[in-house]
Amino acid sequence: MRLKKVKILLFIAVAGISFSASGFGSRADTLSSLLPSAGFGTKVEGGVTVSEVKDEVKHLVDESQGNSTSVVKLDDTSATTARQTVTPDKEVVEAVIPEVAVEEKKEEELSYLVIAQVDNYVNVRSIPGEDGEIVGKLYDKSVGDYLGEEDGWYKIRSGNCTGYVKAEYCVVGDEAKELAKEVGTRLARVNTTTLKVREEAGLDASVLGLVAIDDELVVLEENDGWAKVDIEEGYGYVSLEYVDLHTEFVRAESKEEEEARLKKEKEARDKANAAARAAQRAQQNAEAQASQSTQAAPATTYTASGDSAGASVANYALQFVGNPYVFGGSSLTNGTDCSGFVMSVYANFGVSLPHSSSGDRSVGYDVGGLENAQPGDIVCYSGHVGIYIGNGQIVHASTSKTGIVVGNATYRTPLCVRRIF
């Protein structure tokens, strides 16, 4: 019975290949219309596995070498039925059955992870022992691929690092499989110019908000071609057709990468601080001139703490509270979206930032969370970004209903906090 079901599937695939070879297009991707849109999963009907289908396909193709397969081809010009003999192409048959399956493969891969559980980091060494050269660092909750075990050391590959970590500082197997679901972040990267996030999973549902291309949203659920995501306006749904899904893990940092990062961060800080000092002087001059004016200056509702360059950024941003939100905009007075707001505020201090909330996740350097945040830091959320002003608050261009506002930094869960100055 199982073999019969395999052969029914093979009939569909081979028939598709035959039509392809007989004038309906020789490319393997033409076959996609004859198969399920998502390709074969790990298991097909009746418990038959992809592996079994592949074996049977290869067997039938091997048998068919030199033996032709008859299929019916409709001749459009004469509107009569004609028969044409074709031979299935072995490479095309291979192409219609993916090498990787979906959910089962994902679960299996999680079992081969090594996850660090330390206060800060565990060294990655060239050989299994304390005398091994340090080739990188696996930070807490960072993930590596398990390659083997030797004398209480795990051999891993993570990022650009391959080496050994002490087993006592890591978890593997089922424990790592469960932990991976907590430490990994499931993200949807937008692959269309403007993505509509809907209130319910369906094209007739009302639009909750809009998200720009390449922005990344945290995925909460995946079901029936839709993903539940977190955006500034609340929880909504996006069609999987318009996003690319992936799970993001923190990986090890090689010794060379750490050195390059620290050098780059220092150069960026020095450049940003110089620009900030110049902007501060210009702002002080403008304030001095304004104080001599007969017009009274408007009252300031919020003030960032401290006198650092970051505090100057935060105070500059606060003067635009109450101005409108405009999707895709970058005008601090006439309308801006969240990343346009951060970009335009920092542009006043000579710092160029991307007009993208996901792009802001890689600018400056990571400070390790809100507990270490200082005024001027960039707080990144799922599809959103704001500027920290101190005392647990941010200023941000929120929604078209609220405009630029001050709010609690923990109103949503931050993905990271980045520092420029």
C-alpha positions as CSV (number, residue, x, y, z in Angstrom):
1,M,0.0,0.0,0.0
2,R,2.8,2.4,0.9
3,L,4.6,1.6,-2.3
4,K,1.4,2.2,-4.3
5,K,1.1,5.7,-2.7
6,V,4.7,6.4,-3.6
7,K,4.1,5.4,-7.2
8,I,1.0,7.6,-7.4
9,L,3.1,10.6,-6.4
10,L,5.8,9.5,-8.9
11,F,3.2,9.3,-11.7
12,I,2.4,13.0,-11.1
13,A,6.0,14.0,-11.0
14,V,7.1,12.0,-14.0
15,A,4.0,13.0,-15.9
16,G,4.9,16.6,-15.2
17,I,8.5,16.0,-16.4
18,S,7.2,14.3,-19.5
19,F,5.0,17.3,-20.4
20,S,7.9,19.6,-19.7
21,A,10.2,17.7,-22.0
22,S,7.5,17.5,-24.7
23,G,7.1,21.2,-25.5
24,F,5.7,22.8,-22.4
25,G,9.2,24.0,-21.3
26,S,12.3,22.1,-20.4
27,R,13.2,24.0,-17.3
28,A,12.7,22.1,-14.0
29,D,10.9,25.1,-12.4
30,T,8.0,24.7,-14.9
31,L,7.1,21.6,-12.9
32,S,6.2,23.7,-9.9
33,S,2.6,24.2,-11.1
34,L,2.1,20.5,-11.1
35,L,3.3,20.0,-7.5
36,P,2.2,21.5,-4.1
37,S,3.3,25.1,-4.0
38,A,5.5,24.5,-0.9
39,G,7.2,21.5,-2.4
40,F,7.3,18.1,-0.8
41,G,7.3,18.1,3.0
42,T,9.1,15.7,5.3
43,K,6.3,13.2,5.0
44,V,3.7,12.8,2.4
45,E,0.3,11.1,2.7
46,G,0.2,7.8,4.4
47,G,3.5,8.3,6.2
48,V,5.6,7.9,3.1
49,T,8.8,9.8,3.6
50,V,10.7,12.0,1.1
51,S,13.6,9.6,1.2
52,E,11.3,6.8,0.1
53,V,9.9,8.8,-2.7
54,K,13.4,9.8,-3.9
55,D,14.6,6.2,-3.8
56,E,11.6,5.1,-5.8
57,V,12.1,8.0,-8.3
58,K,15.7,7.0,-8.9
59,H,14.7,3.4,-9.3
60,L,12.1,4.2,-11.9
61,V,14.4,6.6,-13.7
62,D,17.2,4.1,-13.8
63,E,14.7,1.5,-15.3
64,S,13.5,4.1,-17.8
65,Q,17.0,4.9,-19.2
66,G,16.7,3.7,-22.8
67,N,13.0,3.0,-22.4
68,S,10.7,5.8,-23.3
69,T,7.5,6.8,-21.4
70,S,4.4,7.5,-23.4
71,V,2.3,10.6,-22.5
72,V,-0.5,12.4,-24.2
73,K,0.2,15.8,-25.7
74,L,-2.5,18.0,-27.0
75,D,-1.6,19.5,-30.4
76,D,-3.1,23.1,-30.2
77,T,-3.0,23.6,-34.0
78,S,-5.0,20.6,-35.0
79,A,-7.0,20.2,-31.8
80,T,-6.4,16.5,-32.0
81,T,-4.8,14.2,-29.6
82,A,-1.4,12.9,-30.4
83,R,1.1,10.7,-28.6
84,Q,4.7,11.7,-28.1
85,T,7.4,9.5,-26.6
86,V,9.8,11.2,-24.2
87,T,12.3,10.0,-21.6
88,P,12.4,11.6,-18.2
89,D,15.6,13.5,-17.4
90,K,17.3,12.2,-14.2
91,E,18.6,15.7,-13.2
92,V,15.1,17.1,-13.6
93,V,13.6,14.4,-11.4
94,E,16.2,15.2,-8.7
95,A,15.2,18.8,-9.0
96,V,11.6,18.3,-8.2
97,I,12.3,16.7,-4.8
98,P,14.0,19.0,-2.3
99,E,17.0,17.8,-0.4
100,V,15.8,19.4,2.8
101,A,12.5,18.8,4.4
102,V,10.6,21.3,6.5
103,E,9.6,20.9,10.1
104,E,11.2,17.6,10.9
105,K,14.5,18.8,9.5
106,K,14.3,21.9,11.6
107,E,13.7,19.9,14.8
108,E,16.5,17.6,13.9
109,E,19.0,20.4,13.4
110,L,18.2,21.9,16.8
111,S,19.4,18.6,18.4
112,Y,22.9,19.3,17.1
113,L,23.4,22.7,18.7
114,V,25.7,23.7,21.5
115,I,24.5,26.7,23.5
116,A,26.7,28.6,26.0
117,Q,25.4,29.1,29.6
118,V,27.8,31.4,31.3
119,D,27.9,34.8,33.0
120,N,29.7,36.4,30.1
121,Y,31.5,34.1,27.6
122,V,33.4,30.9,27.2
123,N,36.6,30.8,25.1
124,V,36.8,28.9,21.9
125,R,40.2,27.2,21.7
126,S,42.2,25.6,18.9
127,I,42.6,22.3,20.7
128,P,40.7,20.6,23.6
129,G,42.5,21.9,26.6
130,E,43.3,25.1,28.6
131,D,46.6,25.3,26.8
132,G,44.9,25.7,23.4
133,E,45.1,29.0,21.6
134,I,42.0,31.2,22.0
135,V,40.5,31.6,18.6
136,G,37.2,33.3,19.6
137,K,34.5,33.7,22.2
138,L,31.1,32.1,22.6
139,Y,29.0,34.5,24.6
140,D,26.2,33.6,26.9
141,K,23.2,32.1,25.0
142,S,25.3,32.1,21.8
143,V,24.9,29.1,19.6
144,G,27.3,26.8,17.8
145,D,26.9,23.6,15.7
146,Y,28.0,20.4,17.5
147,L,30.9,18.6,15.7
148,G,32.1,16.2,18.3
149,E,33.3,15.7,21.9
150,E,36.8,15.0,23.3
151,D,37.9,14.8,26.9
152,G,35.2,17.1,28.3
153,W,35.4,19.5,25.4
154,Y,32.8,20.1,22.6
155,K,34.1,20.7,19.1
156,I,31.9,23.4,17.6
157,R,31.5,25.6,14.5
158,S,29.9,29.0,15.1
159,G,30.1,32.0,12.9
160,N,33.7,32.1,11.6
161,C,35.0,30.1,14.6
162,T,35.8,26.4,14.6
163,G,37.3,25.0,17.8
164,Y,36.7,23.6,21.3
165,V,34.7,24.9,24.2
166,K,34.6,23.4,27.7
167,A,31.6,21.2,28.0
168,E,30.7,22.3,31.5
169,Y,29.8,25.8,30.3
170,C,27.5,24.6,27.5
171,V,24.4,22.5,26.9
172,V,23.7,20.1,24.1
173,G,21.1,17.5,23.0
174,D,17.5,17.9,24.2
175,E,18.3,20.6,26.6
176,A,19.9,22.7,23.9
177,K,17.0,21.9,21.6
178,E,14.5,23.4,24.1
179,L,16.8,26.3,25.0
180,A,17.2,27.2,21.3
181,K,13.5,28.0,21.0
182,E,14.0,30.6,23.8
183,V,17.3,32.1,22.7
184,G,16.6,32.2,19.0
185,T,14.5,35.0,17.5
186,R,12.1,34.0,14.7
187,L,12.1,36.9,12.2
188,A,10.2,37.8,9.0
189,R,12.1,40.0,6.6
190,V,9.8,42.0,4.3
191,N,10.5,41.3,0.6
192,T,7.9,43.7,-0.9
193,T,8.1,47.5,-1.2
194,T,5.3,48.2,1.4
195,L,3.9,45.3,3.4
196,K,0.3,45.5,4.8
197,V,0.0,44.1,8.2
198,R,-3.6,43.0,8.8
199,E,-5.7,42.7,11.9
200,E,-6.6,39.1,11.1
201,A,-5.1,36.4,8.9
202,G,-6.8,37.1,5.6
203,L,-6.7,39.5,2.6
204,D,-10.2,40.9,3.5
205,A,-9.0,41.9,7.0
206,S,-8.5,45.5,7.9
207,V,-5.0,46.9,7.6
208,L,-3.4,47.5,11.0
209,G,-0.1,49.1,9.8
210,L,2.5,49.3,7.0
211,V,6.1,48.1,7.0
212,A,8.8,49.0,4.6
213,I,10.9,46.5,2.5
214,D,13.8,44.8,4.3
215,D,12.4,45.6,7.8
216,E,12.4,42.6,10.1
217,L,9.4,41.7,12.3
218,V,9.4,39.3,15.3
219,V,7.2,36.3,14.4
220,L,4.9,34.9,17.2
221,E,3.1,32.2,15.3
222,E,3.0,30.6,11.8
223,N,-0.1,29.0,10.4
224,D,-1.8,28.4,7.1
225,G,0.3,30.8,5.0
226,W,0.2,33.6,7.6
227,A,2.5,34.8,10.4
228,K,1.5,36.6,13.5
229,V,3.9,39.5,14.0
230,D,4.6,42.3,16.4
231,I,4.5,45.9,15.0
232,E,4.1,49.3,16.7
233,E,0.4,49.4,16.2
234,G,0.0,46.0,17.9
235,Y,-0.1,42.3,16.9
236,G,-1.1,41.6,13.3
237,Y,-0.8,39.1,10.5
238,V,1.3,39.1,7.3
239,S,1.1,36.7,4.3
240,L,4.1,34.4,4.1
241,E,4.3,35.3,0.4
242,Y,5.7,38.7,1.2
243,V,8.3,37.8,3.9
244,D,11.3,35.6,4.2
245,L,11.4,33.7,7.5
246,H,14.6,32.9,9.4
247,T,15.7,32.2,13.0
248,E,18.4,34.4,14.3
249,F,20.9,33.1,16.8
250,V,23.9,34.9,18.3
251,R,27.0,33.2,17.1
252,A,30.7,33.1,18.3
253,E,33.0,36.0,17.6
254,S,36.5,35.1,16.3
255,K,39.6,36.8,17.8
256,E,40.1,38.7,14.5
257,E,36.5,39.8,14.4
258,E,36.6,41.1,18.0
259,E,39.7,43.1,17.3
260,A,38.2,44.6,14.1
261,R,34.9,45.4,15.9
262,L,36.7,47.2,18.8
263,K,38.8,49.2,16.4
264,K,35.8,50.1,14.3
265,E,33.7,51.1,17.4
266,K,36.5,53.3,18.6
267,E,36.9,55.1,15.3
268,A,33.1,55.5,15.1
269,R,33.0,56.9,18.6
270,D,35.8,59.4,18.0
271,K,34.2,60.6,14.8
272,A,30.8,60.9,16.3
273,N,32.0,62.6,19.4
274,A,33.9,65.2,17.3
275,A,30.7,65.8,15.3
276,A,28.6,66.0,18.5
277,R,31.0,68.6,20.1
278,A,30.6,70.7,17.0
279,A,26.8,70.4,17.0
280,Q,26.7,71.2,20.7
281,R,28.7,74.4,20.1
282,A,26.3,75.4,17.3
283,Q,23.3,74.6,19.5
284,Q,24.7,76.6,22.4
285,N,25.2,79.6,20.1
286,A,21.7,79.3,18.8
287,E,20.3,79.2,22.4
288,A,22.3,82.2,23.4
289,Q,21.0,84.2,20.5
290,A,17.4,83.0,21.3
291,S,17.8,84.1,24.9
292,Q,18.5,87.7,23.8
293,S,15.3,87.7,21.7
294,T,12.2,89.4,23.1
295,Q,10.1,86.3,22.4
296,A,9.9,83.8,25.2
297,A,11.1,80.3,24.4
298,P,8.5,77.5,24.6
299,A,8.5,75.4,27.7
300,T,10.3,72.0,27.6
301,T,8.3,69.1,28.9
302,Y,11.1,66.6,29.0
303,T,14.8,66.9,29.4
304,A,17.4,64.1,29.0
305,S,19.7,63.5,32.0
306,G,23.5,64.2,31.8
307,D,25.6,66.5,29.7
308,S,27.1,63.9,27.4
309,A,27.0,63.9,23.6
310,G,24.2,61.3,23.8
311,A,22.2,63.6,26.1
312,S,22.5,66.3,23.5
313,V,21.1,64.0,20.9
314,A,18.2,63.1,23.2
315,N,17.4,66.7,24.1
316,Y,17.5,67.7,20.4
317,A,15.1,64.9,19.6
318,L,12.7,66.0,22.4
319,Q,11.9,69.3,20.8
320,F,10.0,67.6,18.1
321,V,7.5,65.8,20.4
322,G,4.0,66.4,19.1
323,N,4.9,66.6,15.5
324,P,3.2,64.2,13.0
325,Y,4.1,60.6,12.0
326,V,4.2,59.9,8.3
327,F,5.1,56.5,6.9
328,G,8.3,56.8,4.8
329,G,8.9,60.4,5.9
330,S,12.0,61.9,7.4
331,S,11.0,65.5,8.2
332,L,11.2,66.3,11.9
333,T,8.6,69.0,11.5
334,N,6.3,67.9,8.7
335,G,6.2,64.2,9.3
336,T,8.5,61.2,9.7
337,D,8.4,57.5,10.5
338,C,10.3,55.9,13.3
339,S,13.6,55.2,11.5
340,G,13.4,58.5,9.6
341,F,13.1,60.3,13.0
342,V,16.2,58.6,14.4
343,M,18.1,59.2,11.1
344,S,17.2,62.9,10.9
345,V,18.0,63.5,14.6
346,Y,21.5,62.0,14.3
347,A,22.1,63.8,11.0
348,N,22.0,67.0,12.9
349,F,25.1,65.7,14.8
350,G,27.0,64.7,11.6
351,V,26.1,61.0,11.9
352,S,24.7,59.1,8.9
353,L,22.2,56.3,9.8
354,P,20.0,54.1,7.6
355,H,16.3,54.8,7.0
356,S,15.5,51.3,8.3
357,S,14.6,50.0,11.8
358,S,16.3,46.7,11.0
359,G,19.3,48.5,9.6
360,D,19.6,50.4,12.9
361,R,20.2,47.1,14.7
362,S,23.7,47.0,13.3
363,V,24.9,50.6,13.8
364,G,27.2,51.7,16.6
365,Y,27.7,48.9,19.1
366,D,25.5,46.8,21.4
367,V,25.4,47.9,25.0
368,G,23.8,44.7,26.3
369,G,20.2,45.8,27.0
370,L,18.1,48.5,28.6
371,E,19.8,48.1,31.9
372,N,23.0,49.6,30.4
373,A,21.2,52.3,28.3
374,Q,22.3,55.9,28.3
375,P,20.6,59.0,26.8
376,G,21.0,59.0,23.0
377,D,21.2,55.2,22.6
378,I,19.1,53.7,19.9
379,V,16.5,51.2,21.2
380,C,15.4,48.7,18.5
381,Y,12.1,46.8,18.6
382,S,10.3,44.5,16.1
383,G,9.8,46.8,13.1
384,H,10.4,49.9,15.2
385,V,13.1,52.1,16.7
386,G,13.4,55.0,19.2
387,I,15.9,57.1,21.1
388,Y,16.5,56.6,24.8
389,I,16.3,59.7,26.9
390,G,17.0,58.3,30.4
391,N,14.8,57.2,33.4
392,G,13.5,54.2,31.4
393,Q,11.9,56.4,28.7
394,I,12.3,56.8,24.9
395,V,11.3,59.5,22.4
396,H,10.0,58.0,19.1
397,A,7.8,58.6,16.1
398,S,5.1,56.1,17.1
399,T,2.1,55.9,14.8
400,S,0.0,58.1,12.6
401,K,-2.5,58.5,15.5
402,T,0.0,59.5,18.1
403,G,2.9,61.2,16.2
404,I,6.2,61.8,18.0
405,V,5.8,60.9,21.6
406,V,7.7,60.1,24.8
407,G,7.0,56.7,26.4
408,N,8.2,53.9,28.5
409,A,11.1,52.0,26.9
410,T,9.7,48.7,28.1
411,Y,6.3,49.1,26.5
412,R,7.5,46.4,24.1
413,T,10.4,44.0,24.3
414,P,13.6,45.6,22.8
415,L,15.6,43.4,20.4
416,C,18.8,45.4,21.2
417,V,20.2,48.8,22.3
418,R,22.9,50.4,20.2
419,R,25.2,53.2,21.1
420,I,26.6,55.7,18.7
421,F,28.4,58.2,21.1
